[in-house]
Amino acid sequence: MRTLWRIIAGLFRWTWRVLNFIREFILNIFLILLIVAGVGIWLQVSGSGGSSAPMQQGALRVDLSGVLVDKPSVSNRLSKIGRQLLGASSDRLQENSLFDVVDAIRQAKTDSNIKGMVLDLRDFAGGDQPSLQYVGKALREFRDSGKPIYALGDSYSQAQYYLASYASKIYLSPQGTVDLHGFATNGLYYKTLLEKLKVTSHVFRVGTYKSAVEPFLRDDMSPAARDADSRWVSQLWQNYLNTVSANRQIIPEQLFPGAAAVIAGLNAVKGDTAQYALDNKLVDALVSRAAADQELVKTFGLDKQSNDYRSVSIYDYAVKPASAQDGNIAVVLASGAIIDGEESPGNLGGDTTAAQIRDARLDPKIKAIILRVNSPGGSVTASEAIREELAAAHAAGKPIVVSMGGMAASGGYWISTPANYIVANPSTLTGSIGIFGVINTLENSLDAIGVHTDGAATSPLADTSTTKALPAEVQQLMQLTIENGYRNFVGLVAKSRNKTPEQIDSIAQGHVWTGSDAKANGLVDALGDFDDAVKKAVELAKVSKPQLSWYQDDPSFLDMMLNQVNASVHAVLPDPLKAWLPAPMLDVMSAMKAQPGLFDHLNDPQNRYAFCLNCGDVR
């Protein structure tokens, strides 16, 4: 018996030592990553990290990886360090600043060392349509300067092909495809799940089309929400077809003749998607990568060091900094879901943005403010904090111009109301003027396992808890608060747009509009892009020499280091881990990530939200 216990104890000691070794090994690896990232960031921030190699004549290689956003969660400088030190360049979730990309392309247009451009979009995951259109505008300017643009692709997604359509020549692999299929929205609905978990959802809303709460109430989309969404999704698709077909000098019906005609066309070429793309003039030639490289070497010359055509990546292309003089036009980026408090990665903090606007208001050198809005909304309290500060700037005599990106809906429109002038893209999703509130209680879930809540209260309004039923008086109070918030919202819009509340209510009710419809309904002043907003700000401020001053909170050194290490770890780990999960689980996880605002952004102190849930994911 003693021998048996010795064996068991020895096995336990051996197992414990192995676990300790694994733990220490993992911690040491993490520490090394922290040190390496920290040294790299310190060198970059201190300016002693070295400069880019001298630019040789060749092509600008637009090898975008990840998505286009107005405001990346991690600074572009930090992302560059991550690619150099931690190999995160393959992360398709990397965020790229829309404005940095456009600035690089516009500088390359007049750069004598840049003889042309190569669009290598294999790792490009996309962006909202206004962002793609703004990059496309810069590509058109580059091409109109007389410099050629070549697009290379084994295959093209819809977002990749949108940018590729601006190229002088589009090359496609003989085994590739141009994946044009249309747009769709999909969301998760939780009614049955909540019932099975015995969770009671108390929903308060105003607005026939305020579909953000439908996941709590239904297992499918309501007819009203389906009709509204079908309208703007169809408009976005038609805008896509019109732009791309014009670039390719074909008619929209040839670009995408419909599902039945596409299948018939593929039948005619025996399922050869590349040949179908060539026959319908979607691409200019079917060539292998090797053949395309040879063509580019002839055009741009051979780089003997890399044994490839001469080029510089857009990530390594040195963009000249703006003039050292102080800016006179402030640009405040309102990007992400609106939350109370300070901003967090991907979210728009009410306190942070209000402070930036206040700084611009109190700076005597700032003559006008451009608020760049790309938000589906969020907390009413945070939205009002931003709006009040913007209204104060307006009252101080500083013109306010709002530039709407992909979304400026619900709370995103709320914060836009003090503007002197609103510029929206035809494909911007805006409006969604409505408010809702959600309070979930778990009394039935706890009752099922024998747990109950009870106590004494001075009034029903004080007797609230997530572990017991919501008193009827609290429900009435919440509905009154929501209705009052809606009236305030409509009143703010009516005052800013010089309309009556009744006129605004007729186009409100949570209805989502495209920028084109919003212009027709008087919710915006003009259709255009960020450049048009800048021109209007200069005009209103009467500035002779405009200089933009970008108001952004830079993360601390430690935050930057930890964020980049975290991003790098995610870039390496997910694929092996995902291999252990069934495909349906991955689909659910992806859908939950694409459905923002339900779980991690609900922090309004009064539980009131102006949020457009269905504006966020169009595929």
C-alpha positions, 0 to 999 in steps of 0.5 A: 500500500505504501508503495502505491501511495509513493507511485501516486505521490510521485506522479502528482509531483511530476504532473505538478512540475510539468504544469509549473514548467508550462505556466512559467514558459507561457509567462516568459514568452508573454514577458518577452513579447512585452519587452520587444513591443515596449522597446519598439514602441519606445524607439518609435515614439522617441523618434530614434527608431530609424527612418524609411529607406530612400524611395526608389522609382516604382509603384505604390503597392496598396496592399491593404490588410483588414478593414477601413475605418474612420478611427482605428482602435490602435494608431497606425504608427503602432500597427506598423510596429506590430507588423515589424516586430510581432508579425501581425500583418496577416490579421484581417481584422486590422483597422486602417485609417481611411484618411491616412490611406487617402492622404497617401494616395493623394501624395503619391499622385504628385510624387515623381518617384511613384510611377503607378499603383498596384492594388493588391487587395487579397487581405482587404476585408472591406469597409462601409460604402462611403469609405470605399467611395472616398478611397475610390475618389482618390484612386480616380484622381491618381489615375487621372494624373496619367499614372496607371493602376493595376489590380491583381487578385486570385479572387475578388470579394465585393469590397475588393472589386469595388476598389479594383474597378478604379484600376486601368487594368484588372488581372484575375487568376485563371482559377479565380472569381469575381464574387458579386452577389448583392447585399443582405442584413442578418441578425440574431433574435433571442425571444425563444432563448430568453423564454427558455432561460426564463429571463423577463425582458422589459422593453420600452420604445417609441418608433414603429421602425425602431427594430433595435429591440426586436431581438428581445421580442421576436424570433424573426424580423417584423414586416415593418422592419423588413420593408424599411431595411429592404428599401435602404439595402436595395439603394446601397446595392444600386449605388454599388452597381452604378459606381462599379459599372461606370468605372468598367464602362458597362451597364449595371445589368451586365455587371450583375444581371440577376441570380438566374442570369448569372447561373445561366452564364456560368452554365454556358462556360461550364462553371468557369467563373474566371472565364465568365468574369472575362466574357462579361468585361468584369476583368481585363485579363486572366493571368497567373501571379507569375505572369502578372509579376513579369508584366509589372517588372516590365512596367516598373523595373526589377528590384534586385533585392526582393527579385520583384517589381519595384514598389513600396507598400502603402504601409511603408510609404512616408507621408509628409506631415502636415504643416507645423503651423497651428490648425484653424479647422478642428476635426473631431472624430465621432466613431463607434457606438456611443457610450457613457464615460471615456472612450474605449477601443471601437466605442465613442465615449461621451465624456471624451468627445465632449472634452475634445469639442470643448477644447476646440471651442475654447481654442481661439485659433480654431475658427470652425469645427468639423464633426465626422460622424460614423456611429449607429448611436447608443446612450441617450445621456452620452449623446446629449452630453456631446450635443450640448458641447457642440451647441455651446461651440455653435453659440460661441460663434464657431461654425459646425459642419457635420460630415457623415460617414457610413452611419450617422443614425439614432444617437449619431444623428442626435449629436449632429443636430447643432450643426450649421451644415450637414454633409452626407454620402448618398449611401450613408445610413442616417435617421433612425430617430427613435428611442428604446430602453431594455431592462432584463430581470431574472426572477423566473430563472432564479425561481426555477432553481429555488432562489428568491428575492424579498425585502422592504422598500419605502416605495415601489420605485425603490423596489427594483432589482434584476433578481425580482419582477419589475414593479408596474410603477417602474415600468410606467415611469420608464415608458414615460421617460422614453416617450419624453426622450423621443419628444425631445429628440424630435424637437431637437431635429425640428428646431435644427432643420426648421421644421415642425415636430409633426413634420419630423415625426412623420419621417422619424419613428425609428425609420432608417434613411440613406443619405439620398433619402435624408436629403430629400426629407430635409434631414441633411443639407448636401450630398458629398464627402469629407472634402465637401465638408472641409470646403463648407467649413472653410467657407463658413469660417471665412478662412483664407489658409485652412489647416486641419487640426485633428482632435484625437486622444492618444493612448498611453505608452502602456495602453499602446503596448498592451493593445498591440500585444493583445492584437498580435496574440489574437492574430496568431491564436484564433485559427488553431483554436477555431479548428476545435469548434464546430462550424455552426458555433463559429457562425453564431460567434461571428454573428454576435460580434457583428451585432453591436450594442446589445451586451457591452454598450448598454451603460446609459444611467437611465437605460435609454438608447438611441441606437440603430442595431440593423445599420451595422452589418451589410454583406 
